[in-house]
Amino acid sequence: MEALLAIVALLFVLVLVLGAYATVKAVGAAKRGVDRTITQARRTVEDHTLRAKSMVQPGPAGEVAQLRLRLRTSMRATQDALHAGAAEDESLKESLALFQRLSAHGHELDAELRRLESEPDRATLAERLPALRERTETITRSADSLRWAARDRARRFADDDLDSLSTQIDMEAGALRHWTTTEPADPAAAQSPPSWPDAPAADGASSRQTWPETPRSRTAEEPTQASITPPATRPTYPWQKKPRPENTT
């Protein structure tokens, strides 16, 4: 009984811990979402304010607002492009590290431009504008170069994948329409060797059916021959002696 109570208490504590962990995660996610929304809203308001100042305020103050708006737009676009590409392409992590170093200079320049927006001395502001313009141009040019390089790389990979996919689809479509393809004729089969001439017709004797020869059939077909051939008569000459009869004593 005590063991059962201990198990129940342990399960209760475990449920409480998991519930607390889930609550903390949910609160953290909600807080990050709220912070992201607030940051996005603040950024949007500030961008619209800068755009309005660059169009309304004449002279150095308006140009400072225009430089700041250009810097922020370029850096934000490059940051979004690199973060989106680094999730799929590992080689962009080095480019992202370079952009972090460039962002430090960009934040420093943005802070300086923000302070100069409320500068009452217009003459001093006009003297510093060429240097500010050159720094902004250098940072935005570097950011734009990184952004377009990342986009070109992503588009190149997409084009290569599309070409490979199109080739595979063409091959599959050809395989599915296999009945429409005409296979080339086999040259070996097209040039068959000439046939041999027919054998000459056999004579009448050989065309008849033959059977195995037996001694009886041979004796029936062959003419009868004498078993002993008589000796031929020798010619006699005058100088030869007359032969004596064998019964003479």
TORBA-80067 format. One line per field, with one value per residue (C-alpha): residue in one letter; x, y, z. Coordinates in steps of 0.2 Angstrom, whole numbers. Layout:
N
res = (A  ...) .
x = (X  ...) .
y = (Y  ...) .
z = (Z  ...) .
//
This chain:
249
res = (M  E  A  L  L  A  I  V  A  L  L  F  V  L  V  L  V  L  G  A  Y  A  T  V  K  A  V  G  A  A  K  R  G  V  D  R  T  I  T  Q  A  R  R  T  V  E  D  H  T  L  R  A  K  S  M  V  Q  P  G  P  A  G  E  V  A  Q  L  R  L  R  L  R  T  S  M  R  A  T  Q  D  A  L  H  A  G  A  A  E  D  E  S  L  K  E  S  L  A  L  F  Q  R  L  S  A  H  G  H  E  L  D  A  E  L  R  R  L  E  S  E  P  D  R  A  T  L  A  E  R  L  P  A  L  R  E  R  T  E  T  I  T  R  S  A  D  S  L  R  W  A  A  R  D  R  A  R  R  F  A  D  D  D  L  D  S  L  S  T  Q  I  D  M  E  A  G  A  L  R  H  W  T  T  T  E  P  A  D  P  A  A  A  Q  S  P  P  S  W  P  D  A  P  A  A  D  G  A  S  S  R  Q  T  W  P  E  T  P  R  S  R  T  A  E  E  P  T  Q  A  S  I  T  P  P  A  T  R  P  T  Y  P  W  Q  K  K  P  R  P  E  N  T  T) .
x = (0  14  23  7  5  23  21  5  14  29  17  8  25  30  14  17  35  29  15  27  39  26  19  37  40  23  26  43  36  22  35  46  31  26  44  45  29  33  50  42  30  43  54  39  35  53  55  39  45  62  54  43  58  68  54  48  64  75  94  106  93  83  98  103  86  88  105  98  83  94  106  92  83  99  105  88  86  103  100  84  91  106  96  84  98  109  95  97  115  129  141  132  137  153  144  133  148  155  138  138  155  147  132  143  148  131  123  137  133  115  117  128  115  101  110  114  95  93  109  105  121  117  134  143  131  134  153  151  139  152  160  143  138  154  152  134  139  153  142  127  137  145  128  120  135  132  113  114  127  116  101  111  118  100  94  108  104  86  90  101  88  74  85  88  70  65  77  70  53  57  64  49  37  47  47  28  25  36  24  27  46  52  67  80  82  96  109  115  97  94  109  106  119  113  105  114  109  98  106  106  92  98  97  83  93  98  81  73  71  85  85  99  108  107  117  101  96  113  114  97  102  120  124  129  148  157  166  182  188  195  213  216  222  241  248  259  275  284  300  291  290  274  268  268  253  253  247  262  274) .
y = (0  12  8  12  29  33  29  40  54  53  53  69  78  73  80  96  98  94  107  120  117  118  134  142  137  144  160  162  159  171  184  182  183  199  206  202  211  226  227  225  238  250  247  250  267  272  268  278  293  293  292  307  317  314  320  335  342  351  353  342  335  328  320  312  304  298  290  282  275  268  260  252  245  237  229  222  215  207  200  192  184  177  170  162  154  148  137  127  131  127  137  154  153  161  175  177  179  192  201  201  210  222  225  231  245  248  250  262  272  272  278  292  297  296  309  320  321  333  343  361  367  365  371  357  344  350  348  330  324  319  307  300  298  289  277  273  270  258  248  247  241  227  222  222  212  199  199  197  184  173  176  171  155  150  154  144  129  130  131  116  106  111  106  89  87  91  78  65  69  68  51  45  52  43  27  29  31  16  11  27  24  15  4  4  -11  -23  -21  -39  -45  -33  -40  -58  -70  -77  -95  -110  -117  -132  -149  -157  -170  -188  -201  -214  -228  -218  -210  -227  -234  -245  -258  -266  -279  -297  -312  -320  -305  -303  -321  -318  -302  -307  -320  -337  -340  -356  -361  -367  -360  -373  -371  -364  -376  -373  -373  -387  -385  -398  -399  -404  -423  -432  -434  -452  -460  -462  -481  -486  -496) .
z = (0  4  -12  -22  -13  -16  -35  -35  -27  -39  -54  -47  -44  -62  -69  -59  -66  -84  -82  -75  -89  -103  -95  -94  -113  -118  -108  -116  -134  -131  -124  -139  -151  -142  -142  -161  -164  -154  -163  -180  -176  -169  -185  -196  -188  -188  -206  -210  -200  -209  -225  -221  -214  -230  -240  -229  -221  -233  -232  -222  -210  -224  -232  -215  -213  -231  -228  -212  -221  -235  -223  -213  -228  -236  -219  -215  -233  -232  -215  -220  -236  -227  -213  -225  -235  -221  -216  -232  -237  -225  -235  -231  -213  -217  -226  -211  -200  -212  -211  -192  -193  -206  -195  -181  -192  -198  -181  -176  -191  -188  -170  -176  -190  -176  -166  -180  -184  -170  -173  -172  -181  -199  -205  -195  -201  -219  -217  -210  -224  -237  -224  -218  -236  -241  -225  -229  -247  -242  -230  -241  -256  -246  -239  -257  -263  -250  -253  -272  -271  -259  -270  -286  -277  -272  -290  -297  -286  -291  -309  -308  -299  -311  -326  -318  -314  -331  -338  -327  -331  -350  -347  -337  -350  -364  -354  -352  -371  -375  -389  -399  -400  -416  -412  -425  -436  -432  -446  -443  -446  -461  -470  -469  -478  -494  -494  -500  -517  -517  -518  -535  -538  -535  -549  -549  -541  -526  -524  -521  -504  -499  -485  -476  -487  -482  -489  -496  -505  -512  -518  -526  -536  -540  -554  -550  -550  -550  -534  -543  -559  -571  -577  -594  -608  -610  -629  -634  -644  -655  -645  -630  -625  -625  -608  -601  -594  -576  -577  -588  -579) .
//
